[in-house]
Amino acid sequence: MQDSVKVSGVSSMATRLLLADLTQAFSELSAIEVGFTSVGGVDAVKRMQAGEHFDVVVLARDAIDKLAASRHVVAGSGEDWVHSSVAIAMREDAAYVAADSESALRRAVLAHKVGYSTGPSGSALLLLFERWGILEEMRERLVQAPAGISVANLVADGRVDMGFQQLSELTNVPGVRVLGLLPKGCEIVSTFSTAIGTAAEHLSEVREFLTFMHSTDAAEIVHRHGMSPVREN
């Protein structure tokens, strides 16, 4: 009997759990075996540019564009996949803090130690603080999650009081309570895209998996993880 084809993928941490469920669902439909390595988006780009090969790449759009420019993903293969909104979280046992309006969120941020992620969502948060005119005031109370550590972990461990990260990364984490998405006027939405690695083998199998990722069958799983398929918008 012929061995199943193995497809390798790399993704950012924000889509780790979603991709685990998607690959499980895909395995029930196909003999193709798909396995993802999930790391920080910046690290994923560095690893590929250093020569590490992956068949499927799932990263924020700007990271896909960098890899296309350096010819580490196939030109023209990048396709926007899901939108992921940034949410606010605190420790489960922390006192309630209002953060349901822009003014309330600004007051809350100024009173707490804040954790944020690498990549576009973290950069967008710093730009928001800059727009509010509080970035320099916040510098000593900002903690960027190091490689391999999620913002949710920083919150749960008490290293920060408030954490900002994609909703999918903050939900169902022991010791963490999600306050909600960023309020109107300060929304941060990241777009994650798919692409094909330039060194990919078994291209028909890679495309079969990508077709599934963008399908209506996969959309239900995407919604379960607090994201929305781009094609529905």
N, C-alpha and C positions, 0 to 999 in steps of 0.2 A: 504494500500500500504506500502511495506517495506521501511524503511528509507534508504537513500543512505549511503554507507560505507564512513567513514571519515578517511583519511590518513594524518598524521602529518609529517612535515619535518623541518629540520633545515639546513641553508646554511650560507655561508659567504656573505658579502655585494657584492662582485664582481659578483655574479651570481643572485642577487636579481631580477633585471628587466627581465633577461632571463627566470627565473623560473616563474615569473608572467605571461609572455606570453605563456610559455609551459603549465602551469596548466590551463590557459584559453582554449587553443587549445584542451587539453585532456578532459576538461569538455564537449566539444561538441561531443566527441566520446564515453564517458563512464558516467555511473551514479556514479562513484567513485569521491568523493570530496577530493581534495588535497589542503592543506594549509601549507605554509612555514613561519617559523620565520627566518628572516635574521639578523645576528649579526656579529661582528668580529669573525674571525676563532678561535682565541685564546679563546674568551668568549664561543663560541659554545662547544669547547672541555671541558672547565671547567664546563659548565652547565650540560653536559651529565655525566661527571665524578662525579658530585655532586648529581646525581640521577634523573635528568630531562630526560624524555623519549620522543624519536621521532622515527617514523617508518622509515623514509628515511633520510639519512644524505648525504649532498653534500658539501664537503670541499676540501681543498688542500690535495694532496696525503699524505703528512707527517702527517696531522691532522687525516686522516682516519687511518693511521698506528698506531698512538698513541691510538686511540679509540679501535682498534682491539687488541692491546697489553693489554689494561685494560678491555677487554671483554665487551665494550659498543656497539660495532657493531658485527654482526655475522661474525665469522671467515671465510675467503674466499669469503665474499660477496663484497668486495671492487673491483670496476672496474673503470679504468680511463675513463673519459667522454669527457672533452673538454680541448683544449689548449687555454690559454688567454695571449696575449702579453701586456707588460707594455708600456705605451705611456707617452708623455711629454705634459704638459699643462701650459698655462699662462692666465692671465686675458685678456679678449677680447680687452680691450683698451690699453694693454701694448705695448711698442715698440717692433718691430720684433727682435727676437734673433735667430741667426743661431744655429742649433743643429742637423745638418744632417750628421755629421761625428763624430768620437770619439774625435778628437782634439777640434772640435767646441763645442761639448757638455761639455767637461771638462772645457773649458774657460767659458762657460755660467754658469755652476754650481758654479764655483769659484766667480762669480760676483753677485750671487743672494741668497736669502733665500729660502730654499728648503723644501717642504712638502713630506712626504712619509708615506706609510701604515704599519700597523702591518702585521705579517704573512710572508710567504716566499718571496713575491715580495719586501717587505721593507728590509728584511735581505739581499737579493741579491743586492739591490741597495747599501747598506752599504759596502758590499764586493767589489763592483765595485769601490767605492770611496777609499777603502783601497788599492786596486790594483793600483790605480792612485797615491797613496801616499798623499791623501788630506783629509782623514777622520778626523784626529785630528784638522786640520785647519777648517774643516766645522762644527765641533761639535756645536758651538754657533749659527749657522745659519740653523740647522736641526730641523724640527718640525714634530713629529710623530702624525698623526691624532688620537685623542682620541676616545674611544668607542662611536659609534653612530654618528660620524662625518666623512664624506668622505674627501679625499684629494681634490676633486673638490670644496667642500665647503670652505676649507682653501684658495684655489686659488681665488674663487669668492669673498670672504670676505676680501681679501687683507692681510691675515695673513701670507701668503708666496708668493714669486714671481713666483716660478716654482713648479709644482706638478708632481709626478711620481706615476702612478697607472694603473691598467688594463684599456685598451682602453674603454671597455664597461662602466666603471664607470666615464669616463671623457667626453664622448660624450653627446650632447644635454642637457648640463647643462648651464642655463642662466649665462652670464658673463664670460664664460670660452672658450678659444680657444685652440684646440688641435694642437700642432706643428707636431706631427707624432709619430711613434714608435721609440724606441731607435735605433740608427744607428748600422750598421754592426760592429761587434766586441764587442758590449756591450748589445746585446739583452737579455731581461729577459722574459722568458715565464713560466707561472705557469700552472700546470696541476691540474684540478679539477676532483674529483672522486666521485662516488656514493657508498653507502653501506646501509645495512639494520640494523636498530637498534635491539639490542638483545631482547628488550621488545616489539617488533612490533607484533601487532595483525593483522588479516586479511592478511596473508602472500601472498595469491594468488593475492589480489588486489594491494598490494605493488609491487609485481613482474610485474604485468600488467603495472603499471605506469613506473617502471624502464625500461621495454622493450620499451615503447613509448619514453622515454628520449633518448635512444640509437638508435632510428629508423631513417630511411631516412626522414620521415615526419618531425621529430623534427630538423633534420640537417639544413633545410632552415631557421628556426627560430634562431638557433645557429649562423649561418653566419650573419644574420641581426644584431646581437648584437656584431659583431666584433670578434667572436671566431671561432674556427674550431673543428669539432668533431674528437676525437682521432681515431676513426675507419676509417677515410678517409686518415690517414697518414701512 
